[in-house]
Amino acid sequence: VLAAINEADDYPDEMCAEFQARRDLICSRLNAMPGVQCHVPEGAFYVFPKVEVPGMSSEDLAIELLKGGVLCSPGSAFGPSGEGHLRFAYTISREDISRGMDKVESVLISLRDDA
């Protein structure tokens, strides 16, 4: 701890910038997907986009995304007002976020094609 205090005084700024880059990446990717609206959070490490796929609940969507290789929480887990949303954390690398968003986009396209 002492070494970190003495030698890493710029670490908080570096991590703040990194999390801002991750946030901007995930939000821009989600907002580019049809049927998805993602507010840009100001002080969190997760996003809570509204995701519309006709005939599917947030739990149904979360299960389909899990089958596609992406873990997220259904909005309904956060109460009735959360229905229609999904929760994604952006605590992973930008590369992993990009790969995950590729999978999300693919699953959503497939679900809409099947509808």
One Martini backbone bead per residue (centre of mass of N, CA, C, O) as a GRO file, in nm:
protein
  115
    1VAL     BB    1   0.059   0.062  -0.021
    2LEU     BB    2   0.295   0.257   0.002
    3ALA     BB    3   0.389   0.231  -0.290
    4ALA     BB    4   0.127   0.337  -0.415
    5ILE     BB    5   0.130   0.614  -0.282
    6ASN     BB    6   0.426   0.696  -0.386
    7GLU     BB    7   0.400   0.578  -0.716
    8ALA     BB    8   0.056   0.623  -0.789
    9ASP     BB    9  -0.076   0.923  -0.820
   10ASP     BB   10  -0.205   0.875  -1.130
   11TYR     BB   11  -0.409   0.637  -1.118
   12PRO     BB   12  -0.690   0.766  -1.088
   13ASP     BB   13  -0.679   0.918  -1.361
   14GLU     BB   14  -0.637   0.671  -1.540
   15MET     BB   15  -0.898   0.519  -1.456
   16CYS     BB   16  -1.097   0.734  -1.532
   17ALA     BB   17  -1.025   0.740  -1.833
   18GLU     BB   18  -1.081   0.441  -1.888
   19PHE     BB   19  -1.384   0.438  -1.800
   20GLN     BB   20  -1.471   0.650  -2.005
   21ALA     BB   21  -1.394   0.485  -2.256
   22ARG     BB   22  -1.577   0.245  -2.195
   23ARG     BB   23  -1.841   0.399  -2.181
   24ASP     BB   24  -1.832   0.521  -2.466
   25LEU     BB   25  -1.824   0.254  -2.616
   26ILE     BB   26  -2.085   0.113  -2.512
   27CYS     BB   27  -2.281   0.342  -2.583
   28SER     BB   28  -2.225   0.364  -2.887
   29ARG     BB   29  -2.292   0.074  -2.958
   30LEU     BB   30  -2.582   0.065  -2.848
   31ASN     BB   31  -2.695   0.325  -3.002
   32ALA     BB   32  -2.646   0.176  -3.294
   33MET     BB   33  -2.879  -0.003  -3.218
   34PRO     BB   34  -3.166  -0.122  -3.288
   35GLY     BB   35  -3.380  -0.064  -3.011
   36VAL     BB   36  -3.156   0.118  -2.862
   37GLN     BB   37  -3.123   0.297  -2.541
   38CYS     BB   38  -2.841   0.493  -2.407
   39HIS     BB   39  -2.741   0.624  -2.131
   40VAL     BB   40  -2.498   0.841  -2.002
   41PRO     BB   41  -2.312   0.796  -1.746
   42GLU     BB   42  -2.142   0.975  -1.468
   43GLY     BB   43  -2.102   0.739  -1.200
   44ALA     BB   44  -2.043   0.450  -1.336
   45PHE     BB   45  -1.998   0.076  -1.430
   46TYR     BB   46  -2.280   0.100  -1.582
   47VAL     BB   47  -2.555   0.009  -1.789
   48PHE     BB   48  -2.927   0.094  -1.883
   49PRO     BB   49  -3.071  -0.010  -2.138
   50LYS     BB   50  -3.306   0.012  -2.377
   51VAL     BB   51  -3.471  -0.296  -2.497
   52GLU     BB   52  -3.633  -0.378  -2.809
   53VAL     BB   53  -3.829  -0.685  -2.829
   54PRO     BB   54  -4.078  -0.830  -2.945
   55GLY     BB   55  -4.210  -1.044  -2.690
   56MET     BB   56  -3.977  -0.954  -2.480
   57SER     BB   57  -3.821  -0.976  -2.198
   58SER     BB   58  -3.554  -0.908  -2.006
   59GLU     BB   59  -3.510  -1.204  -1.933
   60ASP     BB   60  -3.514  -1.321  -2.214
   61LEU     BB   61  -3.276  -1.154  -2.319
   62ALA     BB   62  -3.062  -1.243  -2.112
   63ILE     BB   63  -3.071  -1.540  -2.196
   64GLU     BB   64  -2.993  -1.504  -2.495
   65LEU     BB   65  -2.722  -1.363  -2.437
   66LEU     BB   66  -2.598  -1.595  -2.279
   67LYS     BB   67  -2.607  -1.795  -2.517
   68GLY     BB   68  -2.416  -1.575  -2.683
   69GLY     BB   69  -2.188  -1.478  -2.442
   70VAL     BB   70  -2.359  -1.269  -2.250
   71LEU     BB   71  -2.352  -1.091  -1.949
   72CYS     BB   72  -2.659  -0.995  -1.788
   73SER     BB   73  -2.915  -0.797  -1.655
   74PRO     BB   74  -3.227  -0.775  -1.581
   75GLY     BB   75  -3.432  -0.513  -1.515
   76SER     BB   76  -3.640  -0.666  -1.328
   77ALA     BB   77  -3.430  -0.699  -1.085
   78PHE     BB   78  -3.494  -0.366  -1.020
   79GLY     BB   79  -3.787  -0.372  -1.094
   80PRO     BB   80  -4.059  -0.266  -1.272
   81SER     BB   81  -3.898  -0.019  -1.412
   82GLY     BB   82  -3.677  -0.221  -1.553
   83GLU     BB   83  -3.841  -0.302  -1.764
   84GLY     BB   84  -3.670  -0.310  -2.083
   85HIS     BB   85  -3.394  -0.364  -1.950
   86LEU     BB   86  -3.033  -0.362  -1.922
   87ARG     BB   87  -2.731  -0.480  -1.751
   88PHE     BB   88  -2.402  -0.343  -1.801
   89ALA     BB   89  -2.076  -0.395  -1.747
   90TYR     BB   90  -1.747  -0.192  -1.761
   91THR     BB   91  -1.494  -0.389  -1.619
   92ILE     BB   92  -1.369  -0.437  -1.888
   93SER     BB   93  -1.219  -0.441  -2.159
   94ARG     BB   94  -1.239  -0.299  -2.464
   95GLU     BB   95  -1.216  -0.559  -2.623
   96ASP     BB   96  -1.445  -0.708  -2.468
   97ILE     BB   97  -1.664  -0.507  -2.529
   98SER     BB   98  -1.658  -0.536  -2.835
   99ARG     BB   99  -1.720  -0.838  -2.841
  100GLY     BB  100  -1.985  -0.820  -2.684
  101MET     BB  101  -2.132  -0.623  -2.882
  102ASP     BB  102  -2.126  -0.814  -3.119
  103LYS     BB  103  -2.307  -1.024  -2.983
  104VAL     BB  104  -2.549  -0.852  -2.920
  105GLU     BB  105  -2.609  -0.770  -3.210
  106SER     BB  106  -2.650  -1.056  -3.320
  107VAL     BB  107  -2.882  -1.142  -3.136
  108LEU     BB  108  -3.081  -0.913  -3.204
  109ILE     BB  109  -3.101  -0.972  -3.502
  110SER     BB  110  -3.205  -1.262  -3.472
  111LEU     BB  111  -3.462  -1.196  -3.307
  112ARG     BB  112  -3.590  -1.008  -3.522
  113ASP     BB  113  -3.595  -1.217  -3.756
  114ASP     BB  114  -3.787  -1.421  -3.588
  115ALA     BB  115  -4.042  -1.215  -3.541
   0.00000   0.00000   0.00000
